[in-house]
Amino acid sequence: MLPFQKKLSNFFYLLIGFPSTAMGFALSIQIAVLSWILRTKFHLEIDQIGIVWAAGPIAGILGQPLVGLISDKIWFWGGRRKPFIIIGGLLAALMIFALPNIGAINDFFGIGSVMAVAITVALTLDLSINVSFNPTRAIIADVTPDGQPRTKGYTWMQSVSNLFGSGAYLMGALISNYFLIYAGVVIVFLFSIGPLFFIEEPRELSKHETEADGSKTKTQWGELFKLYFAHAFSWLGIQTMFVYIFAFLEQKMSSMQNIPVDERNAHLGQMIGWSFFILNAVGAIWPAFLLEPLSKIAGRVRTQALMVGIMSAGYFGIVFLATTPFMLYTMMCVLTFGWAAVVSLPFAIMSEKVDKSRMGFFMGIFNLSVVLPQLVASLLMGRLISHSADKSLVFIISGVSLAISAFLWIFVSEHKKPA
């Protein structure tokens, strides 16, 4: 074990966040370009795009718990999490490269269905992200002590991830989505694999916990289910925004009206890029500099509920105020508080309610509270939004979902150290 890992130095916290950052970067690319490419290049309808997006969550339903369960039990290539991070990182990089080449792949193999190729690429990309996301988060719990050090691990992870995610959207907005894609291939590959040479995983998953507090944490199933439901409603709203924001912008942005199709498509891509750049860039500030210190005072659960409530208010602000890019971006700043919390604090909260020797499995089960809402958003919400004359429905659904989530978080208890 290298000295910076023994001392839990800031550099170590930075390093263990890089693999998750790589997967977050891959996800940012998927969010930024998948709907845009399918809409502007291949002319798919709203509900068809929803079907493409549904492929990944379907894979994740089985993929994440299975990978987590296996990674708890095996050891090869110097770790239990490392092999899956490597495999997922390689696959994610390849599928990102395939995104702008869906048409060429279809022509080369003579498949005759762009949608079939798009589903295959989206499925493989999302599955590879799912394969890696679980281990990249589980490894942080494996190598950090219970309590505030683990909270620091997850909040730093998300600060770094949001920072690079914002860079992804900035590339798309300032240069082009195609530059973002090809830069992403390199970044995802290097960030997922490079740090693994400097992190040592523990052979015994429960050893660290035993040394920390002298006991083994029993799984608190009742608390877990309350947490799952609260987190699921957060992701139902967030995923609805990710997949269908283009429909809202096409209809509601005054700057999108009465301009040539090619110019409108480019403008749409840039507006999506700037929106998610703000979401991640400003959101990168909050985990380490607001959420961690606030959670020491108010507790992580109360902090989570507050931030999610603020995000709900931001969604309704978009419904009533966002008719210009400036107001859209202003409301995106409001959303950053909830976004920063949703992708950081629940992992720390959940990790202290489960048996540490089965962390990978429980991270996989926890992911169901993400992929099942994604599936609902991709299939059910796509049909509702497609048939709605007013595309503000996108953010009405998001606002209501986040409001329900904030309410449900109130019933989740804070972790208490055993006596």
C-alpha positions in Angstrom: 0.0 0.0 0.0 1.4 3.4 -1.0 1.9 6.0 1.7 -0.8 8.4 0.4 -3.3 5.6 0.7 -2.2 4.7 4.3 -2.5 8.4 5.3 -5.8 8.9 3.4 -4.3 12.0 1.9 -6.2 14.4 -0.3 -4.4 13.1 -3.3 -5.7 9.6 -2.5 -9.3 10.9 -2.3 -8.7 12.6 -5.7 -7.3 9.4 -7.2 -10.1 7.0 -6.0 -12.6 9.3 -7.6 -11.0 9.1 -11.1 -12.5 5.8 -12.2 -16.0 6.9 -11.3 -15.2 10.2 -13.1 -14.4 8.2 -16.2 -17.8 6.5 -16.1 -19.5 9.8 -15.3 -17.7 11.4 -18.4 -19.0 8.5 -20.5 -22.5 9.1 -19.1 -22.2 12.9 -19.8 -21.4 12.1 -23.5 -24.4 9.8 -23.7 -26.7 12.4 -22.2 -25.3 15.2 -24.4 -25.3 13.5 -27.8 -27.4 10.4 -27.9 -30.9 12.0 -28.2 -29.3 14.8 -30.3 -27.8 12.4 -32.8 -30.9 10.2 -33.0 -33.1 13.3 -33.6 -31.0 15.4 -35.9 -29.0 12.8 -37.9 -31.3 9.8 -38.0 -34.7 11.6 -37.5 -36.1 9.3 -34.9 -39.4 10.3 -33.1 -39.6 11.2 -29.4 -41.0 7.8 -28.4 -38.5 5.9 -30.6 -35.7 7.8 -28.8 -37.2 6.7 -25.5 -37.0 3.1 -26.6 -33.3 3.5 -27.5 -32.7 4.9 -24.0 -34.6 2.1 -22.4 -32.1 -0.5 -23.6 -29.4 0.5 -21.1 -31.6 0.4 -17.9 -32.9 -3.0 -18.9 -29.3 -4.3 -19.0 -28.6 -2.6 -15.7 -31.4 -4.3 -13.9 -29.5 -7.6 -14.1 -26.0 -6.3 -14.8 -25.3 -4.2 -11.7 -26.4 -6.7 -9.0 -24.7 -9.5 -10.8 -21.5 -7.7 -11.2 -21.6 -6.5 -7.6 -22.3 -10.0 -6.3 -19.5 -11.5 -8.3 -17.0 -8.8 -7.4 -17.6 -9.4 -3.7 -16.5 -13.0 -4.1 -13.7 -13.1 -6.7 -10.1 -11.9 -6.9 -8.0 -11.5 -10.0 -5.9 -8.9 -11.8 -4.9 -7.5 -8.4 -8.4 -6.9 -7.0 -12.1 -7.7 -6.9 -13.3 -4.3 -8.3 -10.4 -3.6 -10.7 -11.2 -6.3 -13.4 -14.7 -5.0 -13.9 -13.5 -1.4 -14.0 -11.0 -2.3 -16.7 -13.5 -4.3 -18.8 -16.2 -1.6 -18.5 -13.8 1.2 -19.3 -12.6 -0.5 -22.5 -16.2 -1.2 -23.7 -17.4 2.3 -22.8 -14.6 3.9 -24.8 -15.4 1.7 -27.9 -19.1 2.4 -27.7 -18.5 6.1 -27.4 -16.5 5.9 -30.6 -19.4 4.0 -32.2 -22.0 6.7 -31.4 -21.4 9.0 -34.4 -20.8 6.0 -36.6 -24.2 4.2 -36.2 -25.1 4.8 -39.8 -21.8 3.5 -41.0 -22.1 0.4 -38.9 -25.5 -0.2 -40.2 -24.3 0.1 -43.8 -21.2 -2.0 -43.3 -23.1 -4.9 -41.8 -26.1 -4.5 -44.0 -28.5 -4.6 -41.1 -31.0 -2.3 -42.7 -32.2 -0.7 -39.4 -30.6 2.3 -37.9 -32.7 1.9 -34.8 -31.6 -1.6 -34.2 -27.9 -0.5 -34.4 -28.7 2.5 -32.2 -30.3 0.2 -29.6 -27.3 -2.2 -29.7 -24.8 0.6 -29.3 -26.8 2.3 -26.5 -27.3 -1.1 -24.8 -23.6 -1.9 -24.8 -22.6 1.6 -23.8 -25.0 1.7 -20.9 -24.1 -1.9 -19.9 -20.4 -1.0 -19.9 -21.1 2.0 -17.7 -23.2 -0.1 -15.4 -20.5 -2.8 -15.2 -18.0 -0.1 -14.1 -20.1 2.3 -12.1 -20.8 -0.2 -9.4 -17.2 -1.2 -8.8 -15.9 2.4 -9.1 -18.2 3.3 -6.2 -17.8 0.1 -4.2 -14.0 0.5 -4.2 -14.4 3.8 -2.4 -16.3 2.1 0.4 -13.7 -0.7 0.4 -10.7 1.6 1.0 -12.1 4.2 3.3 -13.2 4.0 7.0 -16.8 4.3 8.0 -18.2 7.8 8.9 -16.9 11.1 7.7 -13.9 9.8 5.8 -16.3 7.8 3.6 -18.5 10.8 3.1 -15.4 12.7 2.1 -14.6 9.9 -0.4 -18.0 10.1 -2.1 -18.3 13.9 -2.0 -14.8 14.4 -3.5 -15.6 11.7 -6.1 -18.6 13.7 -7.2 -16.9 17.0 -7.2 -14.2 15.7 -9.5 -16.8 13.8 -11.6 -19.0 16.9 -12.0 -16.0 19.0 -12.9 -15.0 16.7 -15.7 -18.6 16.2 -16.7 -19.0 20.0 -17.0 -15.9 19.9 -19.2 -17.6 17.4 -21.4 -20.7 19.6 -22.0 -18.4 22.7 -22.5 -16.6 20.8 -25.3 -19.9 20.1 -26.9 -21.1 23.7 -26.5 -17.9 25.5 -27.6 -16.4 23.2 -30.1 -18.8 20.4 -31.3 -20.4 17.2 -30.0 -18.2 15.3 -32.4 -15.0 16.7 -30.8 -16.5 15.7 -27.4 -17.1 12.2 -28.5 -13.5 11.5 -29.7 -11.9 13.3 -26.8 -14.2 11.3 -24.5 -12.8 8.0 -26.0 -9.3 8.9 -24.7 -10.4 10.4 -21.3 -12.7 7.4 -20.4 -9.9 4.9 -21.3 -7.2 6.7 -19.3 -9.2 7.7 -16.2 -10.8 4.3 -15.8 -7.6 2.3 -16.0 -4.7 4.5 -15.0 -5.5 5.1 -11.3 -5.9 1.3 -10.7 -2.1 0.9 -10.7 -1.9 3.1 -7.5 -4.8 1.8 -5.4 -4.6 -1.3 -3.3 -7.8 -3.2 -2.5 -8.2 -5.0 0.8 -8.4 -8.8 0.6 -11.0 -9.0 3.4 -13.9 -6.6 2.9 -15.0 -6.7 6.5 -11.5 -6.2 8.0 -11.5 -2.4 7.7 -14.9 -2.1 9.3 -13.8 -4.4 12.2 -10.8 -2.2 12.8 -12.9 0.9 12.7 -15.6 0.3 15.2 -15.2 -3.2 16.5 -18.3 -4.6 15.0 -19.8 -5.8 11.7 -22.7 -3.7 10.4 -25.9 -5.7 9.9 -28.0 -4.9 6.8 -30.9 -2.6 7.7 -33.4 -3.7 5.1 -36.2 -1.4 6.3 -34.0 1.6 6.0 -32.7 0.5 2.7 -36.1 0.2 1.2 -37.0 3.7 2.4 -33.8 5.0 0.9 -34.4 3.2 -2.4 -37.9 4.7 -2.9 -36.6 8.2 -2.0 -33.7 7.9 -4.5 -35.9 6.3 -7.2 -38.2 9.3 -7.4 -35.1 11.6 -7.7 -33.9 9.7 -10.7 -37.3 9.5 -12.3 -37.4 13.3 -12.6 -33.7 13.6 -13.5 -33.8 11.0 -16.2 -37.0 12.6 -17.7 -35.0 15.8 -18.0 -32.0 14.1 -19.5 -33.9 12.3 -22.2 -36.6 14.8 -23.2 -35.1 18.2 -22.6 -34.7 18.6 -26.4 -38.5 18.4 -26.9 -39.0 21.2 -24.4 -36.4 23.4 -26.0 -37.7 22.8 -29.5 -41.1 24.1 -28.5 -40.4 26.7 -25.8 -37.2 28.5 -26.7 -38.0 31.7 -28.6 -34.5 31.6 -30.2 -35.4 28.2 -31.8 -38.2 29.6 -33.9 -38.1 30.7 -37.5 -34.5 29.7 -38.3 -33.3 27.1 -40.9 -33.3 23.5 -39.8 -29.5 22.9 -39.8 -29.0 26.1 -37.8 -31.8 25.1 -35.4 -30.2 21.6 -34.9 -26.8 23.1 -34.1 -28.4 25.6 -31.8 -30.3 22.9 -30.0 -27.1 20.9 -29.4 -25.3 23.9 -28.1 -28.1 24.8 -25.7 -28.2 21.3 -24.3 -24.5 21.4 -23.9 -24.5 24.7 -22.1 -27.4 23.5 -19.8 -25.6 20.4 -18.7 -22.3 22.2 -18.5 -23.8 24.5 -15.9 -25.5 21.6 -14.1 -22.1 19.9 -13.7 -19.8 22.9 -13.4 -21.7 24.6 -10.6 -22.7 21.3 -9.2 -19.0 20.4 -8.8 -18.6 23.1 -6.2 -21.2 21.8 -3.8 -20.2 18.2 -2.7 -16.9 19.0 -1.1 -17.5 22.7 -0.2 -21.2 22.7 0.9 -22.6 19.2 1.3 -19.8 17.7 3.4 -19.6 20.5 5.9 -23.4 20.9 6.0 -23.9 17.2 6.6 -21.7 17.5 9.7 -24.1 20.0 11.1 -27.5 18.9 9.9 -26.9 15.3 9.0 -26.6 13.7 5.6 -30.3 12.7 5.3 -31.6 16.2 6.1 -29.1 17.7 3.8 -30.2 15.4 1.0 -33.9 16.2 1.6 -33.2 19.9 1.5 -31.1 19.8 -1.7 -33.7 17.6 -3.5 -36.4 20.0 -2.5 -34.5 22.9 -4.0 -34.1 21.0 -7.2 -37.8 20.4 -7.4 -38.4 24.2 -7.1 -35.9 24.7 -9.9 -37.8 22.4 -12.2 -41.0 24.3 -11.7 -39.0 27.5 -12.3 -38.1 26.1 -15.7 -41.8 25.5 -16.5 -42.9 29.0 -15.7 -39.8 31.1 -16.5 -37.5 29.4 -19.0 -38.6 30.9 -22.4 -35.1 32.3 -23.1 -31.7 30.6 -22.8 -30.7 33.0 -20.0 -33.6 32.0 -17.8 -33.0 28.3 -18.6 -29.4 28.6 -17.5 -30.4 30.5 -14.4 -32.8 27.8 -13.4 -30.1 25.2 -14.2 -28.0 26.8 -11.5 -30.8 26.1 -9.0 -30.9 22.5 -10.1 -27.2 22.1 -9.2 -27.8 21.8 -5.5 -30.0 18.7 -5.9 -27.9 17.2 -8.6 -24.7 17.4 -6.5 -26.5 15.7 -3.6 -28.3 13.0 -5.6 -25.0 11.7 -7.1 -23.0 11.8 -3.9 -24.7 11.6 -0.5 -27.0 8.6 -1.1 -23.9 6.4 -1.6 -22.4 7.4 1.7 -25.8 7.0 3.5 -26.4 3.6 1.9 -22.9 2.2 2.6 -23.4 2.5 6.4 -26.7 0.5 6.4 -25.4 -2.7 4.8 -23.0 -5.6 5.5 -19.6 -4.3 4.4 -18.5 -7.7 3.2 -21.3 -7.6 0.5 -20.8 -4.0 -0.6 -20.6 -4.7 -4.3 -23.9 -6.6 -4.2 -25.7 -3.9 -2.3 -24.3 -1.2 -4.6 -25.8 -3.3 -7.4 -29.2 -3.5 -5.7 -29.0 0.2 -4.9 -28.6 0.9 -8.6 -32.0 -0.6 -9.2 -33.3 2.7 -7.7 -31.6 4.4 -10.6 -32.2 2.1 -13.6 -35.9 1.2 -12.9 -36.9 4.9 -12.9 -34.8 5.3 -16.0 -36.8 2.6 -17.6 -40.1 4.2 -16.6 -38.8 7.6 -17.9 -37.7 6.0 -21.2 -40.8 4.1 -22.0 -43.8 5.5 -20.2 -42.8 9.2 -20.0 -41.7 9.2 -23.7 -45.2 8.2 -24.7 -46.8 10.7 -22.5 -44.6 13.6 -23.6 -44.9 12.5 -27.3 -48.7 12.8 -27.2 -48.7 16.0 -25.1 -49.3 19.3 -26.9 -47.4 21.2 -24.3 -43.8 19.9 -23.8 -43.6 21.7 -20.4 -44.8 18.3 -19.2 -41.1 17.3 -19.2 -40.3 19.5 -16.3 -43.7 19.2 -14.6 -43.0 15.4 -14.3 -39.5 16.2 -13.1 -40.6 18.7 -10.5 -43.3 16.5 -9.0 -40.9 13.5 -8.9 -38.3 15.5 -7.0 -40.9 16.9 -4.6 -42.0 13.3 -3.7 -38.4 12.3 -3.3 -37.6 15.2 -0.9 -40.7 14.1 1.2 -39.6 10.5 1.3 -36.1 11.3 2.4 -37.5 12.7 5.6 -38.3 9.2 6.7 -34.8 7.8 6.3 -32.9 7.7 9.5 -29.3 8.9 10.1 -26.6 6.3 10.7 -25.6 5.8 14.4 -22.3 4.4 15.5 -22.7 1.2 17.5 -21.9 1.5 21.2 
